[in-house]
Amino acid sequence: MATSRVTLRLIKRKKQSLYQLDYSVDGRRVRQTVGPNKRDAELVRAKIQSDLLLGRFQIGTSAKASASLAAATEAFLKTKKNRIKSTSLTRYRNYFARLQSFFTYLFPPAAKNIRLIQPGYLEDFIENAINPQDPRETPWSEATVNDGIRAVKALFKYAEEQGYLDRNPAKSLKAIRERSRGKADFFSDDDLARIWTTIDPHWVDPLKFIAETGLRKGELISLTWDRVNLTPGQEQITVESTDDFETKTGNSRSIPLTTTAIKIIEGRRGKHATLVFTSKESKEIHPDKIYHALKETLGKIGLQGDVHKLRHTYASRLAMKGVDLLSIKTLLGHTDLKTTQIYAHLSSGHLRDAVRTLENATEDTEAKPAKVPVG
């Protein structure tokens, strides 16, 4: 039987023109849309033509060999369930939902059969994530893009290992270069004073506590009395995962309390049996409530920022007092010192003092008279 010839032609549409392949398999005509990129379309055409010539095209008869992107994704996510944090699993799902939407629209055959996915398709996906063609989609930040790339690479590595693929199209996918995150933005003491005198009094304690401890919003909301130590001289709180709460990094840390933070905690005693900070209804604080309470106040007094800026304020004050970045990293619960580097410029005065100390030590050594041997 003669081998079918795979032809390629451009199909013009109102929104976007797409390339289409036309060929026959066992006497059945197949028309397959392969996206807007001619180079990628030609690669798919060549692959299918090769499979037809070598009699391999029917390799897709098993479930794995003809698996859709959605099926491979679900299989991958099942292996992650109960092995990674629920927040990480949700993040993976969000990345893969965007990936699925991209392929369903631009490369439908590849969405239906993961073996048809080419490296160039994934490069196009990353480009689209940075500069989405659909105005309804939000552009990904550089950090989100690189996290998404790691997730995609993990997905396709799994797919290759499990036999869904003969080759891994994400193997050559590279992280993009992230620009410097710049300098930390924080509230001045005057800013804070204006916030505390303007905001609804109910929110002063929890928000001021964030500025005094550097807690994340979720960490504050979930803080319970069993993780508070007010023993004189040992006052601190412990941030750790529980059955009802999971820290961002999965790690635990202890934060010594300032005098102001201690006073806030002591003032909260007896207000709730379990939670240190509560809503006006004495229930767990809804994240949106505390967020909007601060945003509305900032709007009234003409300041920019949000709850997270209070965490930056805590770290910035530490840096300006000369606390080293490694200690700040530990107190904030960062996993990478690079994240803490945004506070480096604030400790320049401390660095100058350190250099002067070295100079003073040199001067003292030079000023000492040399000992004359006694003969």
C-alpha positions as CSV (number, residue, x, y, z in Angstrom):
1,M,0.0,0.0,0.0
2,A,1.4,3.4,-1.0
3,T,2.3,5.7,1.9
4,S,0.1,8.7,2.3
5,R,1.7,12.1,1.6
6,V,1.3,14.7,4.3
7,T,0.5,18.1,2.9
8,L,0.5,21.4,4.7
9,R,-1.6,24.4,4.0
10,L,-2.5,27.7,5.7
11,I,-6.1,28.1,6.8
12,K,-7.1,31.8,7.1
13,R,-9.4,32.7,9.9
14,K,-10.7,36.0,11.3
15,K,-8.8,36.0,14.6
16,Q,-5.8,34.0,13.6
17,S,-4.6,32.0,10.6
18,L,-3.6,28.4,11.4
19,Y,-1.7,25.7,9.5
20,Q,-3.4,22.4,8.8
21,L,-2.0,19.0,7.8
22,D,-3.9,16.7,5.5
23,Y,-3.1,13.0,5.1
24,S,-4.6,9.5,5.2
25,V,-4.2,6.6,7.7
26,D,-5.6,3.2,6.6
27,G,-7.8,4.9,4.0
28,R,-9.2,7.4,6.5
29,R,-8.6,11.1,5.8
30,V,-7.1,13.1,8.6
31,R,-7.1,16.9,8.8
32,Q,-5.1,18.2,11.7
33,T,-4.7,21.8,12.8
34,V,-1.1,22.5,14.1
35,G,-1.0,26.1,15.1
36,P,0.1,29.5,13.6
37,N,3.8,28.9,13.4
38,K,4.9,27.6,10.0
39,R,8.3,26.2,11.2
40,D,6.6,24.2,14.0
41,A,3.9,23.0,11.6
42,E,6.6,21.7,9.2
43,L,8.3,19.8,12.0
44,V,5.0,18.1,12.9
45,R,4.4,17.3,9.2
46,A,7.9,15.8,8.9
47,K,7.4,13.7,12.1
48,I,4.0,12.3,10.9
49,Q,5.4,11.7,7.4
50,S,8.3,9.8,8.9
51,D,6.0,7.7,11.1
52,L,3.9,6.8,8.1
53,L,6.9,5.8,6.0
54,L,8.2,3.6,8.8
55,G,4.9,2.1,9.6
56,R,5.0,3.5,13.2
57,F,2.0,5.7,13.0
58,Q,-0.2,3.1,14.8
59,I,2.0,3.3,17.8
60,G,-0.8,5.3,19.4
61,T,-3.0,2.4,20.0
62,S,-2.3,2.0,23.7
63,A,-3.8,4.3,26.3
64,K,-0.4,5.9,27.2
65,A,0.8,6.2,23.7
66,S,-2.3,8.2,22.7
67,A,-2.8,10.1,26.0
68,S,-4.0,13.6,26.0
69,L,-2.2,16.4,27.8
70,A,-5.0,16.5,30.3
71,A,-4.7,12.8,31.1
72,A,-1.0,13.0,31.5
73,T,-1.3,16.0,33.7
74,E,-3.9,14.4,36.0
75,A,-1.7,11.3,36.3
76,F,1.3,13.5,37.3
77,L,-0.8,15.4,39.9
78,K,-1.9,12.2,41.5
79,T,1.7,11.3,42.2
80,K,2.1,14.7,43.9
81,K,-1.0,14.5,46.1
82,N,-0.1,14.0,49.8
83,R,3.6,14.4,48.9
84,I,3.7,18.2,48.5
85,K,1.9,21.1,50.2
86,S,-1.7,21.7,49.2
87,T,-0.7,25.3,48.2
88,S,2.0,23.8,45.9
89,L,-0.5,21.4,44.4
90,T,-2.9,24.3,43.7
91,R,-0.1,26.3,42.1
92,Y,0.7,23.3,39.8
93,R,-2.9,23.1,38.8
94,N,-3.0,26.8,37.9
95,Y,0.0,26.5,35.7
96,F,-1.3,23.4,34.0
97,A,-4.7,24.9,33.4
98,R,-3.0,27.8,31.6
99,L,-0.9,25.2,29.6
100,Q,-4.1,23.2,28.7
101,S,-5.9,26.3,27.6
102,F,-3.0,27.4,25.4
103,F,-2.7,24.0,23.6
104,T,-6.5,23.5,23.3
105,Y,-6.8,26.8,21.4
106,L,-3.6,26.9,19.3
107,F,-2.5,23.2,19.0
108,P,-5.6,21.1,19.5
109,P,-4.1,17.9,18.1
110,A,-1.2,18.1,20.5
111,A,-3.7,18.7,23.4
112,K,-5.4,15.5,22.4
113,N,-2.1,13.5,21.9
114,I,0.8,14.6,24.0
115,R,3.3,12.9,21.6
116,L,2.6,15.7,19.1
117,I,3.9,18.4,21.4
118,Q,7.1,20.0,20.1
119,P,9.8,22.0,22.0
120,G,8.8,25.0,19.9
121,Y,5.2,24.8,21.2
122,L,6.4,25.1,24.8
123,E,8.6,28.0,23.9
124,D,5.5,29.7,22.4
125,F,3.6,28.9,25.6
126,I,6.2,30.7,27.7
127,E,6.2,33.7,25.4
128,N,2.4,33.8,25.6
129,A,2.5,33.6,29.4
130,I,4.7,36.7,29.4
131,N,2.8,38.5,26.7
132,P,-0.7,36.9,26.5
133,Q,-2.5,37.3,23.2
134,D,-5.8,37.1,25.1
135,P,-6.5,40.4,27.0
136,R,-8.4,38.4,29.6
137,E,-5.3,36.6,30.7
138,T,-2.9,38.1,33.2
139,P,0.8,38.3,32.2
140,W,3.0,36.2,34.4
141,S,5.8,37.8,36.3
142,E,9.4,36.7,35.7
143,A,9.4,34.7,38.9
144,T,6.1,33.1,38.1
145,V,7.3,32.2,34.6
146,N,10.4,30.4,36.0
147,D,8.3,28.6,38.6
148,G,5.9,27.6,35.8
149,I,8.8,26.3,33.7
150,R,10.0,24.1,36.6
151,A,6.4,22.7,36.9
152,V,6.2,22.1,33.1
153,K,9.6,20.4,33.0
154,A,8.6,18.2,36.0
155,L,5.4,17.2,34.1
156,F,7.1,16.2,30.9
157,K,9.9,14.4,32.7
158,Y,7.3,12.3,34.4
159,A,5.4,11.8,31.1
160,E,8.6,10.5,29.5
161,E,9.5,8.2,32.4
162,Q,6.0,6.7,32.4
163,G,5.9,6.0,28.6
164,Y,3.5,8.7,27.5
165,L,6.4,10.2,25.4
166,D,9.3,8.8,23.4
167,R,11.2,12.1,24.0
168,N,10.8,15.0,26.4
169,P,9.9,18.2,24.5
170,A,10.6,20.3,27.7
171,K,14.1,19.0,28.2
172,S,15.7,22.0,26.5
173,L,13.4,24.6,28.1
174,K,15.5,27.2,29.9
175,A,14.6,29.6,32.7
176,I,14.3,33.2,31.7
177,R,16.5,35.9,33.3
178,E,14.9,37.6,36.2
179,R,15.6,41.3,36.7
180,S,16.7,42.6,40.0
181,R,13.8,42.9,42.4
182,G,15.0,46.4,43.4
183,K,14.7,47.9,46.8
184,A,12.3,47.2,49.5
185,D,9.3,49.6,49.9
186,F,8.3,50.2,53.5
187,F,6.3,52.5,55.7
188,S,8.1,55.3,57.7
189,D,7.4,55.8,61.4
190,D,5.2,58.8,60.4
191,D,3.3,56.7,57.9
192,L,2.6,54.1,60.6
193,A,1.5,56.7,63.1
194,R,-1.0,58.0,60.5
195,I,-2.3,54.5,59.8
196,W,-2.8,53.6,63.5
197,T,-4.8,56.8,64.1
198,T,-7.0,56.5,61.0
199,I,-7.8,52.8,60.7
200,D,-10.7,51.1,62.4
201,P,-9.4,50.4,66.0
202,H,-10.2,46.7,65.7
203,W,-7.5,46.3,63.1
204,V,-4.7,48.2,64.9
205,D,-3.5,45.3,67.0
206,P,-3.2,42.6,64.2
207,L,-1.7,45.0,61.7
208,K,0.7,46.6,64.2
209,F,1.7,43.0,65.2
210,I,2.8,42.3,61.6
211,A,4.9,45.4,61.6
212,E,6.6,44.2,64.9
213,T,7.1,40.6,63.9
214,G,7.2,40.4,60.0
215,L,4.5,37.7,59.9
216,R,2.8,36.9,56.7
217,K,-0.9,37.6,56.7
218,G,-1.8,33.9,56.8
219,E,0.6,33.3,59.7
220,L,-1.0,36.1,61.7
221,I,-4.5,34.8,61.1
222,S,-3.6,31.3,62.2
223,L,-1.6,32.3,65.3
224,T,-2.8,30.4,68.3
225,W,-2.1,30.7,72.0
226,D,-0.2,27.4,72.1
227,R,2.5,29.0,69.9
228,V,3.0,32.0,72.2
229,N,5.6,32.1,74.9
230,L,5.4,35.0,77.3
231,T,8.0,33.7,79.8
232,P,9.9,36.8,81.0
233,G,13.1,37.1,79.0
234,Q,12.0,34.4,76.5
235,E,9.0,36.1,74.9
236,Q,8.5,34.7,71.4
237,I,6.0,33.2,69.0
238,T,6.5,30.0,66.9
239,V,5.4,29.8,63.3
240,E,4.8,26.2,62.1
241,S,2.4,24.1,60.1
242,T,-0.6,22.5,61.7
243,D,-3.5,20.4,60.6
244,D,-5.4,23.6,59.8
245,F,-2.5,25.7,58.5
246,E,0.5,25.2,56.3
247,T,3.5,27.7,56.2
248,K,4.6,29.0,52.9
249,T,7.9,27.1,53.0
250,G,6.8,24.2,55.1
251,N,9.4,25.1,57.7
252,S,9.0,26.4,61.2
253,R,10.6,29.4,62.9
254,S,10.6,31.3,66.2
255,I,10.4,35.1,66.3
256,P,11.5,37.0,69.5
257,L,8.9,39.6,70.5
258,T,9.6,43.4,70.8
259,T,8.2,45.3,73.8
260,T,5.4,46.6,71.6
261,A,4.6,43.1,70.3
262,I,4.5,41.8,73.9
263,K,2.1,44.5,75.0
264,I,-0.2,43.7,72.0
265,I,-0.2,40.0,72.9
266,E,-0.9,40.7,76.6
267,G,-3.8,42.9,75.6
268,R,-5.3,40.0,73.6
269,R,-5.5,37.6,76.6
270,G,-9.0,36.2,77.3
271,K,-10.5,37.4,74.1
272,H,-10.5,34.0,72.4
273,A,-9.8,30.5,73.6
274,T,-7.6,29.5,70.6
275,L,-6.9,32.4,68.3
276,V,-4.7,35.3,69.3
277,F,-6.3,37.7,66.7
278,T,-9.9,37.5,65.6
279,S,-12.5,39.2,63.4
280,K,-15.0,41.6,64.8
281,E,-17.3,38.6,65.3
282,S,-14.7,36.8,67.3
283,K,-14.1,34.3,64.6
284,E,-11.1,33.6,62.3
285,I,-10.1,36.6,60.3
286,H,-11.0,36.4,56.6
287,P,-7.9,37.4,54.6
288,D,-9.9,39.9,52.5
289,K,-11.3,41.7,55.5
290,I,-7.9,42.7,57.0
291,Y,-6.5,43.4,53.5
292,H,-9.3,45.8,52.6
293,A,-9.3,47.5,56.0
294,L,-5.7,48.6,55.4
295,K,-6.2,49.4,51.7
296,E,-9.1,51.7,52.5
297,T,-7.2,53.4,55.2
298,L,-4.2,53.9,52.9
299,G,-6.4,55.5,50.3
300,K,-7.8,57.9,52.8
301,I,-4.4,59.2,53.9
302,G,-2.8,59.1,50.4
303,L,-0.3,56.2,50.9
304,Q,0.5,53.2,48.7
305,G,0.9,49.6,49.8
306,D,-0.8,46.7,51.4
307,V,-0.5,44.3,54.3
308,H,2.7,42.7,52.9
309,K,4.3,46.2,53.0
310,L,4.1,45.9,56.9
311,R,6.3,42.8,56.6
312,H,8.7,44.8,54.5
313,T,8.7,47.5,57.1
314,Y,9.7,45.1,59.9
315,A,12.6,43.8,57.8
316,S,13.7,47.2,56.7
317,R,13.8,48.5,60.2
318,L,16.0,45.6,61.2
319,A,18.4,46.3,58.3
320,M,18.6,50.0,59.2
321,K,19.5,49.0,62.7
322,G,22.4,47.0,61.4
323,V,21.0,43.5,61.7
324,D,22.7,41.1,59.3
325,L,20.8,39.8,56.3
326,L,21.2,36.1,57.4
327,S,19.4,36.9,60.6
328,I,16.7,38.8,58.7
329,K,16.3,35.9,56.4
330,T,15.8,33.6,59.4
331,L,13.2,35.9,61.0
332,L,11.2,36.3,57.8
333,G,11.3,32.6,57.0
334,H,12.9,33.1,53.6
335,T,14.4,29.9,52.0
336,D,16.8,31.8,49.7
337,L,19.1,34.7,50.8
338,K,18.5,36.3,47.3
339,T,15.0,37.1,48.5
340,T,16.3,39.0,51.5
341,Q,18.8,40.9,49.4
342,I,16.3,43.6,48.7
343,Y,17.1,45.0,52.2
344,A,20.9,45.1,51.6
345,H,20.9,48.8,50.6
346,L,19.4,49.7,53.9
347,S,22.4,48.4,55.9
348,S,25.0,50.5,54.1
349,G,25.6,52.5,57.2
350,H,26.3,49.4,59.2
351,L,28.7,48.3,56.5
352,R,30.6,51.6,56.7
353,D,30.8,51.1,60.5
354,A,32.2,47.6,60.0
355,V,34.9,49.0,57.6
356,R,35.8,51.8,60.1
357,T,36.2,49.2,62.8
358,L,38.8,47.4,60.6
359,E,40.5,50.7,60.0
360,N,40.6,51.5,63.7
361,A,42.1,48.1,64.4
362,T,44.8,48.8,61.8
363,E,45.6,52.2,63.3
364,D,45.8,50.8,66.8
365,T,48.4,48.2,65.6
366,E,50.4,50.8,63.8
367,A,50.4,53.1,66.8
368,K,51.8,50.6,69.2
369,P,55.5,51.0,69.6
370,A,57.6,48.0,68.6
371,K,59.1,46.0,71.5
372,V,62.8,46.3,71.9
373,P,64.5,43.0,72.7
374,V,66.2,43.0,76.1
375,G,69.8,41.9,75.7
